[in-house]
Amino acid sequence: MRELGIVAALSALMCLLSGIWFTPWESLYYNGIWLAAAGFLLGVPTGFIYHVRLYQVLGPRGELPPRWYWKPLRFNACLRREERPSVMGWCYAGGFGFLVICLGLLMMGAGVSMALIRGV
């Protein structure tokens, strides 16, 4: 069964790469810029709101040490069951924004790579 997964993943990768090969590099590059910008517009505010909500919930209980904001994910375990939805939704939205940023940067890199390969 594992072999089938490997074959499916390699086939999907080859299809993706062939699609990138025929896509104009300008299209990849500029769409990557817009995608990364959209990721920043989504990820930065939601990440900020996540930090604020985490502080609002755990701060009054004294469960946040100084400089907690550098690694806030480790304090998600301190959330009570009823507190999790109001905090973790923002965490997931910020994580999705980061994923969109990474995808946009990957597209930009693919566009630049295709321009270099084609000698533009």
N, C-alpha and C positions, 0 to 999 in steps of 0.2 A: 504494500500500500504506500509505503514511503517513496518507492521508485516512481509511482504514478504522480505523486505530488511534485517530485523533482522534475519530471518530464513536463508537467503542466506549467510549472514556474518558468522553466527554460523556454517553453513555447511562448508564454506570455511576454517574457523579456525580449525574445526575438521579434515578436509582433510590435512591441513598443518601440524598439530600436529602429525597425524598418519604417515605422510611421514618422519617427523623428528625422530619419535620413531624408525623407521626401518633403518635410516641412521647411518652408523658407526660414533661414536663420533669423531674419528680422521679426518674423511672427513669433518665434519662440522667445526671443529676447524681450520684445515689448510686452507680450502677454505675461511673461515672467515678472516684469516690473510691476504690472498692474496687479498680478496675483499676490506678490509680496506686499505691495501697498495695502491691499485689502486685508491681508493677514495682520499687518500692523494695526490697521484701523479696528480690527476685531480683537486681536490678542492683547494689546496694551491696555485698553480701558477695562476689559474683563479681568485681566490679571490684577490690575489695581483694585478693582472692586472685590476680587477674591481676598486680597490681603486685608482690605478694610473689614470685610465680613468676618474673616478669621480673627482679627483683633477684637471686633465687637463681641464675638462669642466667647473667646478664650481669655481675653485680657482681663475682664472683671473677675474671673476665677483665679487669676494669678498663675496660669499654666504656660505663659509665654515668657521665656527668659530674655535678657537683653540680646539684641541683634538677631532675633528670631526670623526676621524677614528675609535673611539670606538663604535659609533652607526651610521654607514654611511647610513643605509637604510632610515632613516627619511629625507635624502636630495634628495632622488630620485624624490620627488614631485617638486623639483626646476628645474629639467631637462626640457628643451624645447622638443617639439614633435620630431624635427629632430635630437636631441641629444640622445634620449632614446635608439635607436637600438645599437649604438656604445658602450653604457655603460651597459645597462640592459642585453645584451647577456652574458657578462662576469659574471654578478651577478647571472643569472640563472644557468650558468655552474658551478659556485662555490657552489651554493646551491645544485645542483645535486651531486657534489662531496661529500658534507657533508652528503647527504642522503645515498650515497654508503658507506661511512665510518660507519654510524650508522648501516646499514644492515650487514656489515662485523663484527662489534662488537657484534651485536645480534647473528649472527651465531657462533661466538667464544663462547659467553656465553651459547648458546644452547649446543655446543659441550662439554663444561666443565660440564654443568648440567647433560647431558646424561652420562658422565663418572662417575660422583658422584652417580647417580641413579643406574647405573649398577654395581657399586662397583669396578671399574677398578683402 
